[in-house]
Amino acid sequence: LNGRVLFDSEEGINLPSRDRKIGFLFQNYALFPHLNVAQNIAFGLPTGLSSHQVKLQVEKQLGDMQLRSLGNRYPQQLSGGQQQRVALARALASHPEALLLDEPFSALDTYLRSHLEQQMTETLADYAGVTLFVTHNMEEAYRICPNLLVLEGGKIAQYGSKFEIFQHPATINVAKITGCKNFSRAIITSSQTVEAVDWGCVLEVEEFCANQLFPIPSHVGIRAHQIVFKNNLPEKDLPSKNIFPCWLVRSSETPHRVTLFLKLYSPGKNIHDYHLQAEVYKEKWVTIKDQDFPWYIYLGPNRLMLMQ
């Protein structure tokens, strides 16, 4: 970390946790119940400070985290959001070189999670160190983190900007982790076309060139929200490629969106007989749900993802 070796079994190096200059925000916050807010924050300060210096540092953290009026309260007297701010203040009090956040929003309801995400983003914008944010929620990761590290089986599957990882996942497993639902085995037929074996169609894709860094793809995928419906368009207005007739097999609703399970070329034989999942907002669903079959979907070349 910044040139310091914290642990090396071969060299016999194992720096004590207190000397590693790392702040840690636990998933359950791990506040000391017998200490009040100010005392919990003071616990994170380095040793050797005078009582006056401790007081100044604690007051600064209380102010930065909007906790100034809560310094004398105990953890059990705080809301979940307030407890999280105390835990974050304690982690930042020692001016760590790295900050580890272990799913800090997992125990919060949707409204509070959104509010605290914004607050944490503002707080971390002023933090000069490195932040490692652990989460299973990819939308949460996308909102908060500029760069993503995807782990699979304890090993690095892909690292890069969030835009690169979501738009160009290296493997089918990375695509799944980032929320992609549609995959097919792919046979490369030219630099700009692939045969989607499991979908039974040939697709035009953006031109690619295989090399040592970018091997020949084995799969093609598309995200559910990037499938475009082209129903009721005159034939002359339809795209010349990557447009396919489809039938609705079944649908699944959430408060704001509808997932449509689609079979290409013919009606599905049962609820499991489908090729693709498409997601549309309910406003769009209202406009297409009563239209006659077949519907038509367009799989844009710039939306298709080639991967291992």
N, C-alpha and C positions, 0 to 999 in steps of 0.2 A: 504494500500500500504506500504509494508515493515514495518508492525506493526502500521501504522498510520491510524486512521479512518478518512476518508474524508467526508463521509455523513452517517448520521443515523437519520432518522426522529423521532424515538422513544426517542433517547437521545438528540435530538435538536442540533445535530452536522451538520454543513454545512460549511466546510472550504472554504474560498474564492478561486476562481480559481487561483489567482496569488500565493497562498500559497500551492497549491497542488503538485507542482514540477512535472507537467505533460506537455510534449511538444505535440503540435497538428499540424499536417500538413493537412490543409483543402483540399477538392477535387479541389477547384478552386484557391488554394494557398493563397487567401486573403491577398495579399501584399498591403501595403499602397501606393497609386499612387503618393501622394505628398512627399514621402520620397525616397531617393535614396537607392541603394543596401546596403551600409554600415549602413545607418540609420535604414533600415528595420531590419537588423540583430541586431543592438544595442538595438532595442526595446525589443527584447527577453531576454536581460540580466537582472539579478536581480538588484534591486535598491541599492543604497549605495556605488557603485563602483566609484572610482575616474575617471576622464577623461582619465588618462593614462591607467588605467586598462581596461576601455571600449575599447580604441584604440587597445590594445594588444589582447583582446578577439575577436574583430571584424576582425583584421588582421589574426588571427589564423583560424577563420571560413572561411574567403575568400580564404586562402591558401588551407585548407582541401577540399573545394568544387570547387577548380579550378576557382575561381571568382576574383582573385587578380586584374585583369585589369579592372573589371567592377564595382568597388566600388562606382563610382560617377554617374553611369547610373541610370535611373528611370525604373520602371517595364515595362512601355509601350515601352521601347527601347530594351527589352530583348526577346529572343526566349522563347517558351514554356518550353524547357528543362532548360534554364538558370533561368527562374522564379521558377521552381520547386526546383532547387538547393538553391536558395536564401531562399525559404520558409523552406526547410529542415535545412539550416544553422541557421535560426532564431529559429526554434524549438529546435535545439540542443544546442544553445548558453547558455541556462540557466542550462545546465547539468541536465536534468530532470531524475527522477527515472523511469518514464514510458513515452513511445513515442507512440502516436496514429496517425496512417496513414489512412486517409479516401480515398480509391480508388485513390491513387496519380497518376496512369497512365491512367486514363479513358479518359482524354482529348487529349491524344497524338497519333500520327500515329504509325504504326507497327514498323518501323525502329527505331524511337526515343524511343519508349517504351522499346524495347529490349536493347538499349544502356543504358538507365537510370536504368533499372532493374539491370544490371551488376554493375553500379556505386553505386546504393543504397545498393546492397548486400555487396559491399566492405566497404562502409561507416558504415553500421550497424554491421559489423564484429568487429569493434573497439568500439562499443557502449556497455557500461556495464549494462545498464538498460534493462527493459522489453519492447518489441515492440509489439503492437497490430495492425495488418495489416488487414484492412477491404477490401474485394474484392468479386465480383461475378464471377471472372475469376479463375476457379480452376487450370488451367495450370500455371497461374501467381502465385497463392498461393503455388503450388507445387515447383516451381522453387525457391521461395524466403524464404518460411517458413519451419522450421524443424517440427513444431507441428501445428495441425489444430484444430479449434473449429468450429463445424458445428451447426448453429442455425436453428431452425424450429419453426415458430410461436412465436418467441421471447424466446424460451426455448432451453437449450442445448440438441442436439440430439446425439452428439458423440464428444469426445475429445480424442486425442492421437497423436502419430507420424503420419506424412503424409503417411508413408508406411502402417501402420496399418489401417488407414481409407480408403485408396484406395484399399488395398488387402482384407480387412475384414470389409466392411461397416455393421453397426449393424442393420440398417433398410433399407427398400426399398427406402424410401425418401432420406436417406443419399447417397445411391448408385446413385439415380437420380441426386442429387446435384453434385456429383463427376463425372458425365458424362456417367454413365452406361445406355445403351439403351435397353438391353434385359432382360426380367423378365418373370417368369412363377410361378404360384402357385405350391407349392411343397407338396407332401405327402411322409413322411419318411417311407421307407419300410425296412431299416436295417441301421446299423451304417455306412454303406458305399454306400448305394444306395437310390436314391429318384426318385419318379415319377414326372416328369414335366408335370403337367396337361394341361397347355395351349400349350405346344409343342408336346404333344402326344408321349412321349418317357420316357424310364427309363434310368437314368444316374448313372454312378459310380462316387462317390465323395470321397474326402479325409475323413478319419474316424473322426467322431466327437462324443462328449458325452454331452448330454443335462444336465444342472443343473440349480441352481438358478441364477448363473451369465450368463449362456449361455442357454436360453430357447430353446425349440424345434422350429426350423426354420419353417416359413410358405411360404417362397419364395426361388427360386434359380435364379441366374443371371449370366451373363457372359458379359464381355466388348467386344465391337464390334471388336477391333483390336486383340483380343485373340482367335478368331475363326480361325482355321487352315484348309486350303483347301488340300485335299488328292486326287485330280483328277488324273486319268490315272496311278494309282499305281496298280500293279498286286495284285490280291486278297490275296495272301500269305503275302504281305507286309503291308496290312491294319491293323490298330489296331483292337483288338478283341472286344473292347467295346467303346461306346460313339462316334461311327462314323455313320453318317446318310446321306441318299441320299437327295438332295435338287434341287430345280429349281429356277432360277432367275426370280423374279417378275418385278423388275425395278431397276434402278441404279441412283445415284446422284453424280455428280463430283464436286470437289474443285480443285484448282490449282495443288495439289500434291497427293490427295487421291481420292478414289472412294468408296462410300457407296453402298453396295449391299443388297437389300431386298430379303430375301430367304424364300421359302416355303418348309417345309419338306415333303417328301414322294410323293408329287404330284404337278403338276403345279398349280399356283395361278389362281383363277377365275377372279380377277380384281386387280388393283394396290394396294388395301388395304388388300389383302388376303395374308399375309406373317407371318412367325413366328419370324424370327431373322434378325438383321442388322449386316452385317460384313463390316469392313473397311480394304481396302488394298491400298498399294501404287500403283501408275499408272504403275510402272514397272511390278508388279505382275499381275495387271489387263490385261495388254497386253498379258500375257502368258495364261490366262484362258478364256478370253471373247468369243473365237470362239470354245471352246470345246463343245462336245455334252453333252446333259443332259441325266441322272442326274449327277450333280456334287456331290462330297462327302466332307462333313465337319467333323472335329474332335473337340469335346468339351473336352479339357483336364481336368481331375479331379482336378488338382492343380490350374486350372483357374476358376472353378465354385465356385460361392460365395453363401453361405447359409445365409439367413437373415430373420428378422421379417417383 
